[in-house]
C-alpha cells in the first residue's frame, strides 16, 4: 500500500500549481451555531484531496455550500480563478461541480440510462425521448467508467456498488471539473471498493479535481494526494499524504491519538446465552448453527446479502423460522414477535439506524426509553423524572453530544444517533445484544468509542453478536468469528488466530471446513 | 479545549432559545389565526360574540369534535379513518331505533357494542392484516352506509314518546349551566390528550406514526396499537351518535354523511400532520372550533349555508400550504 501511495504522490503536482477550485474563508452560520468559520480549501486538477473530520465537524456543510445547497454567510468560491456564486444546486452542476451523495438518489424502477440522464433526457421531434441517443450516450459514459452492466438494466436489479456507479455516471453527464465523493464506500463491501477506486483514479487521470470525504483512513491513504482536516467547523490544516501517517492525521482530527487494542479480550466465558440449532428461513438462510456465550463477542462476517441480517432478525422474532431452534440460556425460545424477543432479553441494534433504529422526529430522551417504557412508567403513566435519569445515565456514559434531551434525533450526527440506539437497548438490560453494522458511516473517533463500549459490555457479562462487513472491525472486537456465505455458515474461527485470507475465502465460498461446506446450490 | 467547549455550550444555548421561540410562534400560529377570525366576524355581526351564540357554536361543533378526538389518535398513529361518517349514521340510527324497542339503557349498550365491533373490523384489517388504511376505511365508509340502509329499510327512525324518556339529556341537557354535549366533548378531549401525552401507550402511538419500522424494531406491538386506535375512534363515534340521536330524537339514515370530511378538516386546520407521528388533541379542538365559528360567522353574515363548504376548504388548503412553507423554511435553515 505504501508503494501505491508513493507513486500516486509523485503523479501529483508537487509545485504550487493553481487550483481548479478554491474555497476562501467560507463562513456559514445557522441559527445559534457557526457551522463553518473562515474555512479555506482547494482542489487541483488531477488530484484526490481528502477531507476529514469527525461527524459534525462541518464537512458536509462545506460541500453543501460548494454545491449551492447552502448559501454561505461569508467567503468566496473560485472556480478556475473566477469567482462564482452558486445560489442553487443546478448552477453549481452546470459549472461542473458535482456531489455524489452518501444516500443514493436513484429511481429504482427506471433503467440505468434513464437514471443517468434523469432531468436532461435527450429529446427528438419536439418533446419525445430520443432512446437511441440516450442509450448510446449512456453506454459511452459507462464504458468510460469500465462498468460491466448495460444501460438498459433496471436500477432495482443492480447491487449497491453498481448503483453507486450509476450515481457517478450521472455526474459525468455534465463533464465535471470537480467531483465530490461523500463517504462513497459507506455501503460497499471490501470486495466492491477496488472498483470504486479504479473509477476515481480514472477520473483523476482525466484531469478532474476530486474531493474525497471518508472516515476510513486506509482508503484516504490509498487514494489521496493531500488531506485537509476540519474540526468543530474550523480549518485545521492540510498535509501531503505522502509525508504523514494515520496517527498524525487522527491527532489533527480529534486532538488525540487512538489506540486500537487487540490484546484486551477476555478468555473465560460463561454458559451459552444463545444457541442456534439448524436455524432455517426458506429463501434467506439455512441450517445456521452457532452459539454465543456470556461475556463473549462473536463476530459475524460476510458480504451484504449473505443472510447475516436475516439471521439477526429471526433471533429478534421478526422472521418466522421454517426450521431449527433458537435456545436462550439453555431453553428453547418461541419468539413470535420483536415484543416477545425484547421480553426475553434480546436486543437488536439494527443495520439501518435511520429507518429501523430511530424515530427521527422524536427527541433524544423519548427514543432512548422507547424499548423499555415499562421501566420508566407507573400504572401506564410516564415518569418524566425517571426518563430523564435514564437519558442522563447513557448520555454521560457514552458521551453523547446533544444540545439537550429535547433535541430531535434527526438533527444529531451519525455517531451520536448510533449511541442513542445502543443506549436504548442497554436500558432494557438485555442478556443478548446483537449489533448489526454498529459503526457504518461513523467517524473514527466515535467508532473506537463504540468498539470500546462493546468490549466493556462483554466484560460485564453481556453476550454480544456483532455483524459487520468490515474486516478490521470483526478482527478487532471478536473472540470468535462466524463466516457466512450465501445463506450458510461456512466457517468458524478463533478471533485471535485467523488470517485475513482465510476470512475472505470463507465469505466468498472458497473455504471448506467441518462447520459447513460450500456448494454450488444457492440456499433454497 | 476548555474554552472551545465553553463557546460551544454558548452556541447551543442560544440555538435552543431561538428554536424555542420559533416553535412557540409556529405552534401558536393557528391560535392567532383563530383570534383574527373571531375578531373579523365580531366586526360584522353583533351577535357573534354573544355568550349564547358562542355556546351554540361550541355545542354544534361538539359532535364533529368528539369524532375528531378519536380520528386524531388514528392519524397520529400514521393511519386514516374515513369510515366515521357512515359509522355515525349507523350508530345514530341504531340507538334511536332500539330506544323504543328495548329501552334506552339496552339501546345505548347495544349501540356501543356494535360500533366497537365496526372499529374492531377496521383495526383488524389495518392493524393485523396490514391493508392500506385509506382503502379499508373508504370501503368501510361505503359498506357501512349500505348496512344502515339494509337495517332501516331506507326509512328514517325516531323516538315516539319524546317526553317520556331521559335519553334526550345527552343532546339537550345541561349540567351546571353547561350543555351536556360540550361536557362530553371536553371530557373526551381531556382524557385522550392526557393519554397521548403522559402514558406509555401514547408514546407508542407517536412512535408508530413517526416510524412504524423502527417502532417494531423497538419491540412495540404495532398490530395491537394500530388496532386500538380504531377502537378509540369507534368509541368516540359511539359517543357522538349518542349526542346526535338525543339531540334530534330521531335520525335520517344518512345523518353522518360528510362528517368524515368535516372531521378531517378540523384536524388539518388544527395542524395535526396527516403523515402521522405528530399532532395533539388540543390542536384538533381548536381546529374544530375554528371550523364551527367560520360556519356560524358566514351564516350570521347572511351567506347561504353551502358557502361554508367552499370557504372551509379554501382555508384548509391555505393552512396546509402555510404549514408546508413554514416547514420548508425550517428545513433549509437547519443543517443536517
Interface residues (C-beta under 8 A of the other chain):
Chain A: X30 X31 X32 X33 X34 X35 X60 X61 X64 X70 X232 X255 X316 X318 X337 X338 X339 X341 X342 X343 X348 X350 X355 X356 X357 X358 X359 X360 X361 X362 X366 X370 X371 X373 X374 X377 X380 X381 X382 X403 X404 X406 X411 X424 X428
Chain B: X1 X4 X8 X11 X12 X13 X14 X15 X16 X17 X18 X19 X22 X198 X199 X200 X201 X203 X204 X206 X207 X210 X211 X213 X214 X215 X216 X217 X218 X219 X220 X221 X277 X278 X333 X334 X335 X336
